[in-house]
């Protein structure tokens, strides 16, 4: 599983499959200026449930690190749904 996740300014989640060198195989037709400055690149074995669980743990840990202040943690939304384009 080699993927890059970015977020479009309108809130859509953009998912791109990457080749072994990290280049998009079929890039989304969205210019860089229309993407938020947030990117997650995932390199993990395909179909591995443990890799998917580890990804979720990593994302949650990163969020907690960014929201170290208790005030921010209380303001955090319970969930945020993104529309997926792939």
N, C-alpha and C positions, 0 to 999 in steps of 0.2 A: 504494500500500500504506500504509494508515493503521491501525496496530495498537498495542494496549497489551498488554504481557506483565507479569503479576504472578504471585506464587507463593503458593499456599494453604498454610496452616500444616501440612497433612498431606503436603506435598511436590508436589502436583499443580501443573502449569503452567496458568495461566488465560490465554486468548487472547481479546481483544475487538477487533472491527472498530470503527474510529472514523469519524465523519463529518468533514467539512472543518473544523469548529470544534473538533475534539478530543473530542467527546462520544461515548460508546459507543452504537452503533446498536442492539445487542441485548445489554445488560449481563448479565454473569454474575450469578446469584442468590447471590452470596457477599458478606456484609457486610465492610466495611473491617477490622473487628477480627479477622476470620478470615484476613486476608492478611498475609504478611510485609511489612515496610516496604521492599520492593524493587519498583521499577517501571521498565520500559523502554518508552518510547513511540517508535514507528518511523514516520517519514514518508518514504517513498521511492516512486519510480515503480513501478507494478505490472509484474510479469513481467520486470524488469530484472536479469539475472544479475550485472551489475557492482554494482548496489545491494545485492544479497544478499551478495556477497563483501566489500563495504565494511562491511556490518553485522557480519560475522564478525570482520573486522580490528578494528573499533571495540570490540567486546565483549572480544576477546583483549587489546587494549591497556589497556582499563579494568581487567581482571583483573590484568594485570602491574603496573599502577600501584598497585593495592590490596595486592599481594603483594610490595612492594619489598624487604622483608627476606628474605634468602636462606632463612632457616629456614622461613618461611611457604611459600615456593615449593616446597621439598622436601616439605612436608606436603600439598601440593595433590593432590587425587585426579586420576588420569589422565582419568577421565570421570565424569559424574554424569547419569544418565538421569532425566528428569522425565516423568511421565504428562501427556499433553496433553488438556485439556478445551477444547472450542471450540463 
